[in-house]
Amino acid sequence: MPHRKRVKHYHEPGDFHELTFSCYRRMSLLTNDPWRGDLSRCVDDALAAEKFHLLAFVFMPEHVHLLVWPTLPGASAQCISRFLLAVKMRSSQQVKARLVNSGGRLLSRLTVRERPGRTVFRFWQEGPGYDRNLQTEDAVRASIEYIHLNPVRRGLCKSPVDWPWPSARWHAAEGTDIDARLPKLHGPPPELFRPCR
């Protein structure tokens, strides 16, 4: 039996979660706008369903970073698992439907034999990805910077605001730059980000 990576989610009230998950076999599958648009809508739907806020994100060609904050006082680790499952399952289903409708050759590459007699479509790498809990303003700010600098470090653009699928422009414009293709963003909760004295 192959070893499956297991990530245990945990949540304490007030925790932010830096979530990272990858495309199947880290293939560069997030390279076209319709698929990234589908992913944005799936993120929005999962945010609304779980009552999460999205503080920062970036869609890279082969992976995704999301910085989320569960807003309900009774939020639990299961909320994080449900959120990730909803985003990944729904977006995978939408990509598969697009490939079936277009007769895309990628469909056969992403349809894998799970066991004898059973094949499955894999857009995302199996497992829950990476979940890092953040509990301080400094950690949240460092995470936002890390997320936004991903495409710069990879040489895909010179500045975070030049990449078409991050929250960097929204943060640079202090929440006034709205791109309808992107997931809905929220500012940080005021009780965490207090003005400096």
LINWO-V789947 format. One record per run of one state. SS is the DSSP state (2 for helix, 1 for strand, 0 for the rest). FROM is the first residue (numbers start at 1). LEN is the number of residues. If there is no record, write none. Layout:
# LINWO-V789947
ss->SS from->FROM len->LEN
ss->SS from->FROM len->LEN
This chain:
# LINWO-V789947
ss->0 from->1 len->15
ss->1 from->16 len->8
ss->2 from->24 len->3
ss->0 from->27 len->6
ss->2 from->33 len->18
ss->0 from->51 len->1
ss->1 from->52 len->8
ss->0 from->60 len->3
ss->1 from->63 len->8
ss->0 from->71 len->6
ss->2 from->77 len->26
ss->0 from->103 len->3
ss->2 from->106 len->5
ss->1 from->111 len->5
ss->0 from->116 len->2
ss->1 from->118 len->4
ss->0 from->122 len->2
ss->1 from->124 len->1
ss->0 from->125 len->5
ss->1 from->130 len->5
ss->0 from->135 len->2
ss->2 from->137 len->17
ss->0 from->154 len->6
ss->2 from->160 len->3
ss->0 from->163 len->3
ss->1 from->166 len->1
ss->0 from->167 len->1
ss->2 from->168 len->5
ss->0 from->173 len->25
